[in-house]
Amino acid sequence: ERRAQDFDYSRESLITEWGQVYTAPGRRLDGVADLDGLKVAVLQNDIHYQNLRLLAAQFGIQCRFIEVPDYETVLMLVEAGRCAAGLVNQFYGEYHEEEFRVVKSPIVFSPVKIFFAAPKGRSPALLEALDRRLWELKQIPDSVYFTALDRWFGGMPARTLPGWILWTALGAAGVVAGVMGLS
C-alpha cells in the first residue's frame, strides 16, 4: 500500500515467489512450529520475514530472529551453525543453495505476486501494453514466457539472464525516463 502512493502497477502479475526456509544438513524441520525456540536468520525489512514474524506471533511460536543485510549472510549463518534456520526467497535459494552446506526444508509460505511498476501517473500506456502482451503470452503454453520460466525455474536454475530481458528492461527504462522528462 505504501508503494502504491509512489508507483502504478501492472494488473497482470509477472510471476509469484515465496519464502523458503533452509537449515543445516541433519536438522529436521517439518513445519513452522518446529522453529519454536530456534534462532532464524532473516533479511531485514523483507516481506517474507514480516510475514513469518506475524505467523509466528499468531501461533505463539517463539523464534529469535537474527536480521542481516542480505540473503547470502542468511545462508552463511545457517551453514556456520550460528542460526538453526534461515529464510530466503525461493529464487535466491534455488540459485545459490549449492554454494552453501544447507538443505531446503519443507517450510514454504508467503506467496507474493511480482508486478511491473512505473512512477505514479507517468506511464499508464506502458503498463497497459505490458499487461496486454503478458496476458497474451500466458495464453500460449509454448510461448516465450513459459519457455523462459521453464528454463529459469523448471530444472537447474539459469546462471545468467537472457538477453531479451536486458533489452526489454532497458527499453522500458528508456520509455519511463522519457515520460518522466516530459513531465
Sequence and secondary structure as in RCSB ss.txt:
>XXXX:A:sequence
ERRAQDFDYSRESLITEWGQVYTAPGRRLDGVADLDGLKVAVLQNDIHYQNLRLLAAQFGIQCRFIEVPDYETVL
MLVEAGRCAAGLVNQFYGEYHEEEFRVVKSPIVFSPVKIFFAAPKGRSPALLEALDRRLWELKQIPDSVYFTALD
RWFGGMPARTLPGWILWTALGAAGVVAGVMGLS
>XXXX:A:secstr
  GGGTEEE SS SEEEEEEEEE TT    SGGGGTT EEEEETT HHHHHHHHHHHHTT   EEEEESSHHHHH
HHHHTTSSSEEEEEHHHHHHHGGGTT EEEEEEEEEEEE  EEETTT HHHHHHHHHHHHHHHTSTTSHHHHHHI
IIIISS  SS  HHHHHHHHHHHHHHHHHHHH 
